[in-house]
Amino acid sequence: MISPDIIKIASDTSNCGIKKKSNLIVTSKNKMCGDKITVEIETENNIVKRMFYETEACIFCQASASLLAKIIKKTNIRKLQDDINDINASHKNKKIVLKKQYKLFKKLFLQKYTERFNCILLPFNALLKAVNKSI
């Protein structure tokens, strides 16, 4: 059963909808389940101003995108790149390690949701593609 907290996080769509104000727009798809996300980031002086997203995805991916859009505001592009790479590396080592800025993701990265971690990481990986385009 999905936690009411995750449903509440996913229902916050304040950053949902691509604005086409930036050339940093990337679409990624989870080959395992078919989730799809498009991410757009607005940057200024290598700092993220805003992230927008659109999904055709499960509630875990939607919740992850919603949290990520809020958390990364005012984050340096290089730091964001390093943070996402660290989270991906920890996932490969089968133990998710989250820095302080990403602690809200604890509700998503619970052991009972391990089979959904690729869904949760999809927004991170799409964002990483967008960030890599900006450098």
C-alpha positions as CSV (number, residue, x, y, z in Angstrom):
1,M,0.0,0.0,0.0
2,I,1.2,3.5,-0.9
3,S,1.7,5.8,2.1
4,P,-0.6,8.9,2.3
5,D,2.5,11.0,2.6
6,I,3.6,9.9,-0.9
7,I,0.2,10.6,-2.3
8,K,0.3,14.1,-0.7
9,I,3.8,14.8,-2.1
10,A,2.8,13.7,-5.6
11,S,-0.4,15.8,-5.6
12,D,1.6,19.0,-5.3
13,T,1.8,20.0,-8.9
14,S,3.0,23.6,-8.4
15,N,6.1,23.0,-10.6
16,C,4.3,20.8,-13.1
17,G,4.1,21.9,-16.7
18,I,6.8,22.7,-19.2
19,K,7.1,26.5,-19.8
20,K,9.6,26.4,-22.7
21,K,11.5,29.3,-21.3
22,S,14.8,27.4,-21.4
23,N,16.7,25.3,-23.9
24,L,17.5,22.9,-21.0
25,I,14.6,20.5,-21.7
26,V,15.1,16.8,-21.5
27,T,12.8,13.8,-21.7
28,S,13.7,10.4,-20.1
29,K,12.0,7.1,-20.0
30,N,12.2,4.2,-17.6
31,K,12.8,1.2,-19.8
32,M,11.6,-1.2,-17.0
33,C,8.2,0.2,-16.4
34,G,7.5,2.8,-19.1
35,D,7.4,5.9,-16.9
36,K,8.2,9.0,-18.8
37,I,9.3,12.5,-17.6
38,T,10.2,15.7,-19.3
39,V,12.3,18.1,-17.2
40,E,13.0,21.8,-17.9
41,I,15.4,23.9,-15.8
42,E,15.9,27.6,-15.8
43,T,19.4,28.6,-14.7
44,E,21.2,31.9,-14.1
45,N,25.0,32.1,-13.4
46,N,25.2,28.3,-13.1
47,I,22.5,28.3,-10.4
48,V,19.1,26.6,-10.8
49,K,16.3,29.1,-10.6
50,R,13.4,26.7,-11.2
51,M,12.6,23.2,-12.4
52,F,9.4,22.3,-14.2
53,Y,8.3,18.8,-15.2
54,E,5.6,16.8,-16.9
55,T,5.1,13.1,-16.3
56,E,3.4,10.1,-17.7
57,A,4.4,8.1,-14.7
58,C,3.6,6.3,-11.5
59,I,3.0,8.1,-8.2
60,F,6.6,7.4,-7.1
61,C,8.0,9.2,-10.1
62,Q,5.5,12.1,-9.7
63,A,6.4,12.5,-6.0
64,S,10.1,12.4,-6.7
65,A,9.8,15.1,-9.4
66,S,7.6,17.3,-7.1
67,L,10.2,17.1,-4.3
68,L,13.1,17.6,-6.6
69,A,11.7,20.7,-8.2
70,K,11.4,22.3,-4.7
71,I,14.7,21.1,-3.3
72,I,17.0,22.2,-6.1
73,K,16.2,25.8,-6.3
74,K,19.3,28.0,-5.7
75,T,21.6,25.0,-6.2
76,N,24.8,25.3,-8.1
77,I,24.8,23.2,-11.3
78,R,28.1,21.4,-10.5
79,K,27.0,20.6,-6.9
80,L,23.7,19.3,-8.3
81,Q,25.6,17.1,-10.8
82,D,27.8,15.7,-8.0
83,D,24.8,15.1,-5.7
84,I,22.8,13.1,-8.3
85,N,25.9,11.1,-9.2
86,D,26.4,10.3,-5.5
87,I,22.8,9.2,-5.1
88,N,23.0,7.0,-8.3
89,A,26.3,5.5,-7.0
90,S,24.7,4.7,-3.6
91,H,21.8,3.0,-5.4
92,K,24.2,0.8,-7.3
93,N,25.7,-0.1,-4.0
94,K,22.2,-1.1,-2.8
95,K,22.2,1.5,0.1
96,I,20.7,4.9,-0.7
97,V,22.7,7.6,1.0
98,L,21.1,11.1,1.0
99,K,22.8,14.4,1.8
100,K,21.0,16.8,4.1
101,Q,19.4,18.7,1.3
102,Y,17.7,15.5,0.1
103,K,16.4,14.1,3.4
104,L,12.8,14.6,2.4
105,F,13.3,11.7,0.0
106,K,13.6,9.3,3.0
107,K,9.8,8.7,2.7
108,L,10.3,7.5,-0.9
109,F,13.5,5.5,-0.4
110,L,12.0,3.1,2.2
111,Q,13.0,-0.5,2.0
112,K,9.5,-1.6,1.2
113,Y,9.7,0.4,-2.0
114,T,13.0,-0.9,-3.3
115,E,11.4,-2.2,-6.5
116,R,10.3,1.4,-7.3
117,F,13.7,3.0,-6.8
118,N,14.2,3.3,-10.6
119,C,10.9,5.2,-10.8
120,I,12.1,7.5,-8.0
121,L,15.4,8.0,-9.6
122,L,14.0,8.8,-13.1
123,P,13.5,12.6,-12.3
124,F,17.1,12.7,-10.9
125,N,18.5,11.2,-14.1
126,A,16.5,13.4,-16.4
127,L,17.7,16.4,-14.4
128,L,21.2,15.2,-14.7
129,K,20.9,15.1,-18.5
130,A,19.6,18.6,-18.5
131,V,22.4,19.8,-16.2
132,N,25.0,18.1,-18.4
133,K,23.6,20.0,-21.4
134,S,24.2,23.3,-19.5
135,I,27.9,22.7,-18.9
